Amino acid sequence: NRKALLYQQRWQCAGCSLRVEQKYSKSFRFCHYLGKFFCTGCHENQMAIIPARVVQNWDFKKYPVSNFSLEILNSVYSERLFNILDLNPNMIRKVEKLKVSTRCRAQLGKMYKYISTCRFAQDSLQQMEMHNSPDPHLYSIQELYNTKFNKYGLTLRNIIGEGLKHVKSCQLCQARGYICEGCHTGETIFPFQIGVYECGICGSCYHKTCFNPDQDSCSKCTRLKERREKAKVSVTSEDEVPQS
């Protein structure tokens, strides 16, 4: 409670260390970010979103914070510092908008690897670079806010849509595509497409309807393994040939 916290602070402001008698401590203000009390000079009742409340409770209300806390929160507002998968994995399952935006970011990240090396894709790259993240679960508070209030998922889907249009019409990008190792229909597929499974070892692609990672073995990985074994046997046989 208030009295216990102020007692722990020795009736001092957590900012400037101004000390007052207990009877005058009512003027001290609580900072919801640092969890400490400050004098009116160090705490002017300015409001801010509290990252911990966002990550734990999906709560974007603004709470009173000290001047020092406000500076910190404003400086990191657009910085990607919060890995939702590490901090609160249940949040992704419970919040549909967050689930959609995370899925879109994963798709965008795979697409960016392709389009960023295409010299004909400059028009699409600027928007992709702005929203691409090396880890789809790593968010800034600004991105989480936009996910809830500003249709961040829809923005990502539109960017992905433009990227898909480019890939389908670009000969360079099409040349870097894959043929499904399961059905071999001749259709060019990419790891960033919905309905495509990418092998985590060799990178080959399958239609999800043609491959079940829990039951099937990757045919390309199997071929590569067989080649390595044959090469090993060949080298061993040559070593065993007697010298004349």
C-alpha positions in Angstrom: 0.0 0.0 0.0 0.9 3.7 -0.2 2.2 4.0 3.3 4.4 0.9 3.1 6.0 1.9 -0.2 6.7 5.4 1.1 8.2 3.9 4.2 10.5 1.7 2.0 11.5 4.9 0.2 12.2 6.6 3.5 9.6 9.2 2.6 11.9 10.4 -0.2 11.1 11.2 -3.8 12.4 8.3 -6.0 13.6 11.0 -8.5 15.3 13.9 -6.7 15.4 12.3 -3.2 13.4 15.2 -1.7 12.5 14.1 1.8 9.3 15.1 3.6 7.6 14.4 6.8 5.0 11.7 6.7 2.1 14.1 7.1 3.2 16.0 3.9 3.6 12.8 1.8 0.1 12.9 0.4 1.4 15.2 -2.4 3.7 12.4 -3.7 2.5 10.8 -6.9 2.7 7.1 -7.9 4.5 6.1 -11.1 2.8 3.1 -12.7 5.9 2.3 -14.7 8.6 2.2 -12.0 6.2 1.4 -9.1 7.6 4.2 -6.9 6.4 7.6 -5.6 7.7 10.9 -6.8 7.3 14.6 -5.8 5.2 16.9 -7.9 8.3 18.3 -9.5 9.4 14.9 -10.8 5.9 13.7 -11.5 3.6 16.0 -13.4 0.8 13.5 -13.9 1.6 12.8 -17.5 0.1 9.7 -19.0 1.6 6.8 -20.9 1.0 3.2 -22.0 2.7 0.7 -19.7 4.5 -2.1 -21.6 4.0 -4.7 -18.9 0.3 -4.2 -18.9 0.2 -4.5 -22.7 2.2 -7.7 -22.8 0.4 -9.4 -19.9 -3.1 -8.1 -20.1 -3.5 -6.5 -23.6 -4.2 -3.3 -21.7 -3.5 -0.1 -23.6 -4.9 2.4 -21.1 -2.7 5.3 -20.2 -1.5 5.6 -16.6 0.2 8.4 -14.7 4.0 8.1 -14.8 7.0 10.2 -13.6 8.7 12.6 -16.0 11.7 10.3 -16.1 9.6 7.3 -17.0 7.8 9.2 -19.7 11.1 10.0 -21.4 12.1 6.3 -21.3 8.7 5.1 -22.6 8.6 7.7 -25.4 12.2 6.7 -26.5 11.4 3.0 -26.8 7.8 3.3 -28.1 8.9 2.4 -31.7 11.7 0.0 -30.7 11.1 -3.7 -31.2 11.9 -4.9 -27.7 9.1 -7.3 -26.7 9.1 -10.9 -27.8 5.6 -12.0 -27.2 6.4 -15.6 -27.6 8.8 -15.5 -24.8 6.9 -13.0 -22.5 3.4 -14.3 -22.9 2.8 -17.1 -25.5 -0.8 -17.4 -24.5 -1.5 -13.9 -25.8 -0.9 -15.0 -29.4 -3.5 -17.8 -29.0 -6.0 -15.6 -27.2 -5.9 -12.4 -29.2 -7.0 -13.0 -32.8 -5.6 -9.8 -34.2 -2.2 -10.5 -32.7 -2.3 -14.1 -34.1 -3.1 -12.7 -37.6 -0.4 -10.0 -37.5 2.2 -12.5 -36.3 1.4 -15.0 -39.1 1.6 -12.2 -41.6 4.9 -11.0 -40.3 6.3 -14.5 -40.6 5.1 -14.7 -44.2 6.4 -11.2 -45.0 9.8 -12.1 -43.6 10.1 -15.1 -46.0 9.0 -13.0 -48.9 11.4 -10.2 -48.1 14.4 -12.7 -48.5 13.3 -13.2 -52.1 12.2 -9.8 -53.2 15.1 -7.9 -51.5 17.6 -9.4 -54.0 15.4 -8.7 -57.1 16.5 -5.6 -59.0 13.0 -5.1 -60.4 11.3 -5.0 -57.0 12.3 -1.5 -55.8 8.7 -0.3 -55.7 7.7 -3.0 -53.3 10.8 -3.0 -51.1 10.2 0.3 -49.1 7.0 -0.9 -47.5 8.4 -4.3 -46.8 11.6 -3.0 -45.2 9.5 -0.8 -42.9 7.4 -3.8 -41.6 9.9 -6.6 -42.0 11.2 -8.1 -38.7 13.9 -10.8 -38.2 11.6 -12.4 -35.7 7.8 -12.3 -36.3 7.2 -12.4 -32.5 9.3 -9.3 -31.8 7.2 -6.2 -31.5 7.4 -2.6 -30.5 4.6 -1.0 -28.3 3.7 1.1 -31.4 3.2 -2.1 -33.5 1.1 -3.7 -30.8 -1.0 -0.6 -30.5 -1.5 -0.6 -34.2 -2.4 -4.3 -34.1 -5.3 -3.6 -31.8 -6.5 -0.2 -33.0 -5.2 0.5 -36.5 -5.7 -2.7 -38.6 -2.0 -3.6 -38.6 -2.8 -7.1 -39.9 -4.7 -5.6 -42.8 -1.8 -3.4 -43.7 0.6 -6.4 -43.7 -1.8 -8.4 -45.8 -1.9 -5.6 -48.4 1.9 -5.4 -48.5 2.0 -9.2 -48.9 -0.5 -9.0 -51.7 1.6 -6.5 -53.6 4.6 -8.7 -53.1 2.8 -11.8 -54.5 1.8 -9.8 -57.5 5.4 -8.9 -58.2 6.6 -12.5 -57.7 4.0 -14.0 -60.1 4.9 -11.5 -62.8 8.7 -11.4 -62.4 10.8 -13.8 -64.4 13.8 -13.5 -62.0 11.7 -14.3 -59.0 9.9 -17.2 -60.8 13.3 -18.7 -61.6 14.1 -18.9 -57.9 10.9 -20.8 -57.1 10.4 -24.5 -56.3 8.6 -27.5 -57.8 6.6 -29.5 -55.2 8.7 -32.5 -54.3 5.5 -34.4 -53.6 3.4 -34.1 -56.7 5.9 -32.6 -59.3 3.0 -30.9 -61.1 5.3 -28.2 -62.6 3.7 -25.4 -60.7 6.2 -22.9 -59.3 5.7 -22.5 -55.5 7.5 -20.4 -52.8 8.0 -20.9 -49.1 6.1 -17.7 -48.3 2.9 -18.9 -49.9 -0.1 -20.0 -47.8 -0.5 -23.8 -48.2 3.2 -24.4 -48.8 5.5 -26.3 -46.4 9.3 -25.6 -46.4 11.7 -28.2 -45.2 13.7 -26.8 -42.3 16.8 -28.7 -43.3 17.2 -28.4 -47.1 14.7 -25.7 -47.8 12.8 -27.6 -50.5 9.0 -26.9 -50.7 5.9 -29.0 -50.8 2.2 -28.3 -51.1 0.9 -29.0 -47.6 -1.6 -31.4 -49.1 1.3 -33.4 -50.5 3.4 -33.6 -47.4 2.9 -34.3 -43.7 6.0 -33.4 -41.7 4.8 -35.7 -38.9 4.6 -38.8 -41.1 6.6 -38.2 -44.3 10.3 -37.8 -44.9 11.6 -35.0 -47.2 12.5 -36.7 -50.5 15.3 -34.2 -51.2 16.9 -34.8 -47.8 16.7 -38.5 -48.4 18.4 -38.2 -51.8 21.2 -36.0 -50.3 21.7 -38.5 -47.5 22.0 -41.4 -50.0 24.5 -39.4 -52.1 26.7 -38.8 -49.1 26.6 -42.4 -48.1 27.5 -43.5 -51.6 30.3 -41.1 -51.7 31.6 -42.3 -48.3 31.5 -45.9 -49.6 33.3 -45.0 -52.7 36.1 -43.2 -50.8 36.4 -46.2 -48.4 36.6 -48.7 -51.4 39.4 -46.6 -53.0 41.3 -46.6 -49.7 41.1 -50.4 -49.5 42.5 -51.1 -53.0 45.9 -52.7 -52.6 48.9 -50.9 -54.0 50.7 -52.7 -56.7 
